[in-house]
Each structure stands twice: as structure tokens, then as C-alpha cells.
Amino acid sequence: MFATTLFHPVMSRLTATALALIQTLLMVSGLIMIVGLFGLHQGNSGFVEGFKSLLPKHLFQAEGAVELPPTPEVIVAEKVETLSPTMRGALNYVSKRYRVSTDALQPIFATAQEAGRELRLDPLLIIAVIGIESGFNPLSQSVVGAQGLMQVMPRFHQDKLPSDAGELPFFDPLTNVQVGAKVLKESIRRNGGLEPGLQQFAGAINDPERRYANKVLAEMQRLEQASQRLRSTNLG
């Protein structure tokens, strides 16, 4: 009877102590969680890292953890290059002249702009060549086998294709512009100037009147004028 009477007070004290300890732990955990969430909301890496250090490491170092791929919006933002004002003006002109939607032209113009920067070519020159060569028809093919937007000869320029090119790479608009721009740059360099380089690009190096070069340069001038008109309109 005495043992039973003594047992109950001891158990009561142990239970009270345990409950107090649990309550304290819950309060501390709640405080840590609040601090961590506040740090996440404010974008403070110090808060976030401090919060992580107070949690079990296995939550962040789980074996076989899978990293999620970037969202489609992030992928698009990485791949699409912003067009310069000059290229935007040229795009509007080409869309109306060749009756091609601006959405379809956007990646072509972005690729021409990027290729021009890498190769130190005026991107409007690339766009002018596309207009003269194919009229912006990516499936265009000449009687001698030249293909795509810039009418590239596949048998001569396989070495310029990117490693991830598909089965019909020269009919892919972006690949064709990438390769065609390299061919154009090479032609200009080998022939010592823009006009003879354009004639070489067209396979008309022996034309004394340089009719092909004149066509391309005239188209390039129209593109420049269209860009200037658009900029003037926007400023007005």
C-alpha cells in the first residue's frame, strides 16, 4: 500500500517533467520553422542556410534524390534571344513582304542575330540573303540541290553541321541559318570583300555585273530603311 502511494507522486512528477520538455521542444521547433519560412520569403540565404543546419541532414542529402528539370518557362527564357530594335523593324518588314507570321520569323531572326554576333557579320546581311535565296521558305530546294532558307549545298558543308543535327538538317530553319552564315562568312573572307564573297556564295563569281550581290545589298538597304521607319514611328 505504501509503495503504491509513493509510486503515484513519482509518476506524476515524471509525467509533468516529460510534458514540460515536449512543450519546450515544440515551442523551439515552431520558432525555428517561423524563422526559416521568413528567410525563404525574404530571399535571405543566411536565414535559409541557418534553418537547414538545424534540421536533420538526411532531409537534404537523401541518397538517390532526383533533381527536378527546369520548367518550360525557364527553358524558353534561356533559348529565346531578345531582338535588337533594328532586327525587330526588319522582322515586321519581312513578315509583310514575304507573308510569313512574326511568330514563325522570330526564331529565325534570333538565330541570324546570334550567328552575326559570333561571326562578326551584319545580321541584316544574313536576313537579306535568306530573302533573296528562298523567300523565307525553309523547304526550298534548287535544281542543283541547294536546300533551305539560305540554299546551302549539303554535299559541300556537312562539316559545318552541329553535332545534334537531325536527319534532314538543311531543311531545319535554324540549323540552315547557322550553317549558311558560316558559309557566307567563309566566302567573304576567301574572296577579299563583301561583293565578291556574295558572288561566290551564289556560285556566280564570274558575273562581271555582280547582279546577285546587288540584289542582296538592295534588300539589305530596304531592311535598314524599314527598321529606321519603325524606330521613327515609335519615337514619334
C-alpha positions as CSV (number, residue, x, y, z in Angstrom):
1,M,0.0,0.0,0.0
2,F,2.8,2.4,0.9
3,A,4.7,1.5,-2.3
4,T,1.6,2.2,-4.3
5,T,1.1,5.5,-2.5
6,L,4.7,6.5,-3.2
7,F,4.6,5.4,-6.8
8,H,1.8,7.8,-7.9
9,P,3.6,11.1,-6.9
10,V,6.8,9.9,-8.6
11,M,5.0,9.1,-11.8
12,S,3.1,12.4,-11.6
13,R,6.4,14.3,-11.4
14,L,7.9,12.3,-14.3
15,T,4.9,12.9,-16.4
16,A,4.8,16.6,-15.7
17,T,8.6,16.9,-16.5
18,A,8.1,15.0,-19.8
19,L,5.2,17.1,-20.8
20,A,7.1,20.3,-20.0
21,L,10.1,19.1,-22.1
22,I,7.9,18.2,-25.0
23,Q,6.2,21.6,-24.8
24,T,9.5,23.4,-24.8
25,L,10.7,21.3,-27.8
26,L,7.6,22.1,-29.7
27,M,8.0,25.8,-29.0
28,V,11.6,25.8,-30.1
29,S,10.7,23.9,-33.3
30,G,7.9,26.3,-34.1
31,L,10.2,29.3,-33.6
32,I,12.9,27.7,-35.9
33,M,10.2,27.0,-38.5
34,I,8.9,30.6,-38.4
35,V,12.5,32.0,-38.8
36,G,13.2,29.7,-41.7
37,L,10.0,30.5,-43.5
38,F,10.6,34.2,-43.0
39,G,14.1,33.8,-44.5
40,L,12.7,31.9,-47.5
41,H,10.1,34.6,-48.1
42,Q,12.6,37.4,-47.9
43,G,15.1,35.5,-50.1
44,N,17.8,35.7,-47.4
45,S,20.2,32.8,-47.9
46,G,21.7,33.2,-44.4
47,F,18.3,32.5,-42.9
48,V,17.7,29.6,-45.2
49,E,21.1,28.0,-44.5
50,G,20.8,28.5,-40.8
51,F,17.4,26.9,-40.9
52,K,18.8,23.9,-42.8
53,S,21.6,23.4,-40.3
54,L,19.1,22.9,-37.5
55,L,17.3,20.1,-39.4
56,P,18.5,16.5,-39.9
57,K,21.0,16.4,-42.7
58,H,19.3,13.4,-44.4
59,L,16.5,15.7,-45.4
60,F,18.9,17.5,-47.8
61,Q,21.3,14.6,-48.6
62,A,18.9,11.8,-49.3
63,E,20.6,9.1,-51.4
64,G,19.2,8.9,-54.9
65,A,17.3,12.3,-54.6
66,V,16.0,13.4,-58.0
67,E,16.6,17.0,-59.2
68,L,13.6,18.3,-61.0
69,P,14.2,19.7,-64.5
70,P,13.7,23.4,-65.2
71,T,10.2,24.5,-66.0
72,P,9.2,25.1,-69.7
73,E,9.1,28.8,-69.0
74,V,12.7,28.8,-67.8
75,I,13.8,26.8,-70.9
76,V,12.1,29.2,-73.2
77,A,13.6,32.2,-71.5
78,E,17.1,30.7,-71.9
79,K,16.8,29.8,-75.6
80,V,14.9,32.9,-77.0
81,E,17.2,35.8,-77.7
82,T,15.8,39.3,-77.5
83,L,15.9,41.0,-80.8
84,S,17.6,44.4,-81.2
85,P,15.4,47.3,-82.4
86,T,16.9,47.1,-85.9
87,M,16.1,43.4,-86.1
88,R,12.5,44.0,-84.8
89,G,12.0,46.6,-87.5
90,A,13.3,44.2,-90.1
91,L,11.1,41.4,-88.9
92,N,8.0,43.5,-89.3
93,Y,9.1,44.3,-92.9
94,V,9.8,40.7,-93.8
95,S,6.6,39.5,-92.3
96,K,4.6,41.8,-94.6
97,R,6.8,41.4,-97.7
98,Y,7.0,37.6,-97.7
99,R,3.7,37.0,-95.9
100,V,5.2,35.0,-93.0
101,S,3.9,35.3,-89.5
102,T,6.1,37.1,-87.0
103,D,5.9,34.1,-84.6
104,A,7.5,31.9,-87.3
105,L,10.1,34.5,-88.1
106,Q,11.2,35.2,-84.5
107,P,13.5,32.2,-84.0
108,I,15.0,32.7,-87.5
109,F,15.8,36.3,-86.7
110,A,17.2,35.4,-83.3
111,T,19.4,32.8,-84.8
112,A,20.6,35.2,-87.5
113,Q,21.4,37.8,-84.8
114,E,23.3,35.3,-82.7
115,A,25.2,34.0,-85.8
116,G,26.0,37.5,-86.9
117,R,27.5,38.4,-83.5
118,E,29.6,35.2,-83.3
119,L,30.9,35.5,-86.9
120,R,31.1,39.3,-87.0
121,L,28.5,39.6,-89.8
122,D,25.7,42.1,-90.0
123,P,22.6,40.1,-89.2
124,L,20.7,42.1,-91.7
125,L,23.0,40.7,-94.4
126,I,22.0,37.2,-93.3
127,I,18.3,38.1,-93.4
128,A,18.8,39.7,-96.9
129,V,20.5,36.6,-98.2
130,I,17.6,34.5,-96.9
131,G,15.1,36.7,-98.7
132,I,16.9,36.5,-102.0
133,E,17.7,32.8,-101.8
134,S,14.5,31.3,-100.6
135,G,11.9,34.0,-99.8
136,F,11.8,32.5,-96.3
137,N,10.7,29.1,-97.5
138,P,12.6,26.6,-95.3
139,L,11.7,23.7,-97.6
140,S,13.0,25.4,-100.8
141,Q,15.3,23.3,-102.9
142,S,17.1,24.3,-106.2
143,V,17.6,22.2,-109.3
144,V,21.3,21.7,-108.3
145,G,20.4,20.5,-104.8
146,A,20.8,23.6,-102.6
147,Q,18.5,23.4,-99.7
148,G,16.6,25.5,-97.1
149,L,16.5,29.2,-96.2
150,M,20.0,30.1,-97.3
151,Q,20.2,27.4,-100.1
152,V,23.1,25.6,-98.7
153,M,24.7,22.7,-100.7
154,P,24.6,19.7,-98.4
155,R,27.4,17.8,-100.1
156,F,29.9,20.6,-99.5
157,H,29.1,21.7,-96.0
158,Q,28.4,18.6,-93.9
159,D,31.4,19.6,-91.7
160,K,29.6,22.7,-90.6
161,L,26.6,20.9,-89.1
162,P,26.2,20.9,-85.3
163,S,26.6,17.6,-83.5
164,D,22.9,17.3,-82.7
165,A,21.7,17.9,-86.2
166,G,18.7,15.7,-87.3
167,E,18.1,13.6,-90.3
168,L,17.3,16.4,-92.7
169,P,19.4,19.2,-91.1
170,F,19.5,21.6,-94.0
171,F,15.7,21.8,-94.1
172,D,15.7,22.8,-90.4
173,P,15.4,26.6,-90.5
174,L,17.7,27.3,-87.5
175,T,20.4,24.8,-88.5
176,N,20.3,26.1,-92.0
177,V,20.9,29.7,-90.9
178,Q,23.7,28.6,-88.6
179,V,25.5,26.7,-91.4
180,G,24.6,29.3,-94.1
181,A,26.0,32.1,-92.1
182,K,29.3,30.2,-91.7
183,V,29.4,29.6,-95.5
184,L,28.7,33.3,-96.1
185,K,31.5,34.4,-93.8
186,E,33.9,31.9,-95.4
187,S,33.1,33.2,-98.9
188,I,33.6,36.8,-97.9
189,R,36.9,36.0,-96.2
190,R,38.2,33.9,-99.1
191,N,37.3,36.4,-101.8
192,G,38.5,39.5,-100.0
193,G,35.3,41.5,-99.7
194,L,31.6,41.6,-99.4
195,E,30.5,41.8,-103.0
196,P,32.9,39.1,-104.4
197,G,32.0,37.0,-101.3
198,L,28.3,37.2,-102.1
199,Q,29.0,36.3,-105.7
200,Q,31.0,33.2,-104.5
201,F,28.2,32.3,-102.2
202,A,25.7,32.3,-105.1
203,G,28.1,30.4,-107.4
204,A,28.3,33.4,-109.7
205,I,31.9,34.6,-109.1
206,N,32.4,35.2,-112.9
207,D,29.5,37.6,-113.3
208,P,31.2,41.0,-114.0
209,E,28.0,42.9,-113.2
210,R,27.7,41.2,-109.8
211,R,23.9,41.0,-110.1
212,Y,23.5,38.7,-107.1
213,A,25.5,40.9,-104.8
214,N,23.5,43.9,-106.0
215,K,20.2,42.1,-105.2
216,V,21.3,41.2,-101.7
217,L,22.6,44.7,-100.9
218,A,19.4,46.3,-102.2
219,E,17.4,44.0,-100.0
220,M,19.6,44.8,-97.1
221,Q,19.1,48.5,-97.7
222,R,15.3,48.0,-97.7
223,L,15.6,46.2,-94.3
224,E,17.6,49.1,-92.9
225,Q,15.1,51.6,-94.1
226,A,12.2,49.7,-92.7
227,S,14.0,49.5,-89.3
228,Q,14.6,53.2,-89.3
229,R,10.9,53.9,-90.2
230,L,9.8,51.8,-87.3
231,R,12.1,53.4,-84.8
232,S,11.0,56.9,-86.0
233,T,7.4,55.9,-85.6
234,N,8.0,54.6,-82.1
235,L,9.8,57.8,-81.1
236,G,7.1,59.9,-82.5
